[in-house]
């Protein structure tokens, strides 16, 4: 998945969602990259997208079609 500016969304990215919420990418299903806290076995069934640990709802699964409704921007890349 990519941000609006064309940069690839990566594991560990700190993001801003809809200009008011914050989160961290904890799983990148598309590229099979998972944090220690969110292992592959837990999320691979979803097949695509990213998992973001948000400050408004905890773990949220985002897919490409979600980016039409919600804006996810890169805040900090670790």
VMD Tcl script that draws the C-alpha trace (Angstrom):
set ca {
  {0.00 0.00 0.00}
  {1.06 3.58 -0.58}
  {0.46 6.94 1.00}
  {-1.24 9.64 -1.08}
  {2.21 11.05 -1.97}
  {3.23 7.70 -3.50}
  {5.60 6.54 -0.73}
  {5.24 2.93 0.34}
  {3.63 2.32 3.75}
  {6.18 0.44 5.87}
  {6.27 -1.48 9.12}
  {7.01 0.85 12.04}
  {5.83 4.03 10.32}
  {4.16 6.52 12.64}
  {1.12 7.92 10.87}
  {-1.55 10.60 11.11}
  {-5.07 9.51 10.18}
  {-7.58 12.09 8.94}
  {-5.40 14.91 10.34}
  {-6.43 14.14 13.93}
  {-5.56 10.58 14.96}
  {-2.22 8.86 15.40}
  {-1.03 5.32 14.88}
  {1.86 2.98 14.17}
  {2.00 0.39 11.39}
  {2.42 -2.95 13.19}
  {1.84 -5.31 10.25}
  {2.34 -4.98 6.49}
  {0.43 -7.92 5.08}
  {1.19 -7.02 1.45}
  {4.94 -7.34 2.03}
  {4.70 -10.05 4.72}
  {6.34 -7.89 7.41}
  {5.09 -8.17 10.97}
  {6.10 -6.71 14.32}
  {6.90 -9.01 17.24}
  {3.64 -8.01 18.92}
  {1.55 -8.82 15.81}
  {2.91 -12.04 14.25}
  {2.19 -13.29 10.75}
  {0.08 -16.18 12.00}
  {-2.38 -13.73 13.54}
  {-2.99 -11.60 10.41}
  {-2.03 -13.42 7.20}
  {-5.62 -14.63 6.71}
  {-6.53 -11.04 5.74}
  {-4.46 -11.42 2.52}
  {-3.75 -7.70 1.96}
  {-3.39 -4.30 3.58}
  {-1.78 -3.06 6.78}
  {-2.62 -3.20 10.48}
  {-2.27 0.11 12.31}
  {-2.33 0.41 16.09}
  {-4.41 3.58 16.40}
  {-5.07 5.91 19.32}
  {-8.82 5.89 18.62}
  {-9.66 2.20 18.19}
  {-6.61 0.03 18.82}
  {-5.73 -2.30 15.95}
  {-7.36 -1.36 12.65}
  {-7.04 -3.20 9.32}
  {-6.69 -0.85 6.34}
  {-6.89 -1.85 2.69}
  {-6.50 0.22 -0.48}
  {-10.22 1.01 -0.63}
  {-10.05 2.54 2.88}
  {-7.69 5.20 1.55}
  {-10.57 6.65 -0.48}
  {-12.46 7.34 2.76}
  {-9.64 8.05 5.21}
  {-6.36 9.87 4.70}
  {-3.27 8.24 6.14}
  {-0.12 10.37 6.16}
  {3.43 9.50 7.15}
  {4.49 11.36 10.29}
  {7.80 9.63 11.15}
  {9.65 6.72 9.56}
  {11.80 4.80 12.06}
}
mol new
graphics top color blue
foreach p $ca { graphics top sphere $p radius 0.5 }
foreach p [lrange $ca 0 end-1] q [lrange $ca 1 end] { graphics top cylinder $p $q radius 0.2 }
display resetview
